[in-house]
Amino acid sequence: MNVYLLKDIEKVGLAGEIVKVSEGYAMNFVLPRKLGIEVTKANEAYYKNKMKMVENRKEVIESSTSILAERIKSIRIAIKKKSHDDGKLYGAVSSQDIVDALSEKGVSISKNQVDFGKSIKEKGEYKVTIKLSSKLQPQMTVVVSPA
C-alpha cells in the first residue's frame, strides 16, 4: 500500500514522501495515528505534485539545518553541578540543562532533540548528540565540573 507521510516515521520515511508499506502496518499504525494518508489512483497525481513542493522546501531547510549542525559541532558547554567529594553529582545532568546552555549561546532546540548515550552522573567531559533530523545528528562537547 502506498502512503503519503504527514509526519516523519523513523526507519520508514520523512514527511512529504510517498512510501510503500504493508497494508497491516498502514491500517494499524500509520492511518489511525494520522501519520499518513492512503494514496489511491484518484488522488495519486495530487500527492505527487505536493511531494515535489515539499522537496523544494526541504532543500531550503536542509541548508539552514546543516549550518546549525556545523555551529553545534564547534560549541563546548561547561555545566556546574553540586557534587560529592568523589566526583559524583547529586543529580544527573538533564536535557533541559543542555537546552538552557545552548540557548545562552544563541542555539534554540527542544529537550527531545538532546540524546545522551548514557546519563551523565559524574564530573568530566562528555559527547552529547543533538538530533536535528534523521540524517543530521551533530555531537557537541559538554564539560561537567563541581560547583
N, C-alpha and C positions, 0 to 999 in steps of 0.2 A: 504494500500500500504506500502510495506517495503522500507525504505530509509536508505542508508549508509550516516551518517553525516560527512561532511568535516570540519565543524566548530561547536562549541558549540551553542546550541539554548536553551535559558532559558526555563525551565519547559517542555522541550521535551527530550533532551539528550545531551551527550557530543560527541565531535569529535571522530570518530573511532568506534562508536556504530551503530548497525543496529536497527532502531526503526520502529514501526508501527504507521503510521499517516494516517489521512483521505486523500482520493485522491484529494479533493479540496485544502486542506492545502498544499499538496505536489506540485500540479500543479501551484498554485497561489503564494506561498511564498518560499518554500524550493528550488525547482528546478530553478526558474528564477533568484534567488539571489545567485545561486551556493553554497548553504549551504549544499547540499547533492546530492546524485546520486541514482536513482531508482535501486533497487535490483530486478533482474529478475531471472528466473530459470537458464538461461545460465551463468550469472556472480555471482550467489549466493556463490559458493564454493570459488571463488577468494576473495570476500569481507569478508567471514567468516575467511579465513586464515589471511587476512590483519587485521581484528579485533583482532585476537589473538596477533599479533605482536604489535599492538597499546596498548593493555592491559599490556604487559610486559614493554613497555616503560613508561606507566602511573604509574606503581608501583615505578619505579625509581624516576620519577618526584614528586610523592606524598610524598615520604620520604624526599626529599630535601625541598619541599614546607612546610611540617609540621615543619621542623627545623626552617625555616624562620618565620613561624607563631608564634612559641614559642619565637623567638627573638623579633618580633614586639610587642608581648604582654608585654614584660618587658621594652620596650622603653617608656621614658617620654620626651616629647619635650616641650621646652619653646620658645614661639614666642613673640617678642616685636613689638608692633604696636603703632602708634600715636593715641591718644585718647582724647576725651573731658574730662572735669573735672568730669562729672558724670559717667565715666567708659565706655561710648560707643565709639567704634572705628570709625575713619574717614572712613575706608574701611573695608570690611569683610575679614576674613582670607580665602585665596583661596586654592584650592587643590595644586597649584604649590608651595605655601609656605610649605605645609606638605611634598611634594616630595623633595624640597630642603633641609629641615631639616633632613629628613630621609637619604638623600644621604650623608650628613655630618657624619652620624652615620654608614655609610657603607651598607645601605639597598637601593637597586635600585628597584623602582616601577614606574608605569606611572600615569599620572594625572587621568585617568578614573578609576583607581582602588581605589581612595580615595572616601569614602562615608560619608558625613556629614548627620546626621539625620536632622539637621536644620542649616541654615547658622550661622556662628559664627560672631557676631557683637558687642559683649561686652567682657570685660576682665573677666577672670575666668578659671575654669578647665572643660574640655570637653572630652567626649569619641568619638573617630573617628574610623570608621570601615575601614579596608583595605581589599578589595576583591581580594584574591589570586586565588581562584577558587570558583566554585558554592558551595562547601562544607566548604572550609576553609576561614573564614572571621574573623580574629582576631581584637580585639579592642585595641587601644592604647590611652594613655592619652596625651592631648595637653593642656598646660597651657599658656593662653594669658595674657600678662601683658603690662602696658603702657610703651612706650619708653621714 
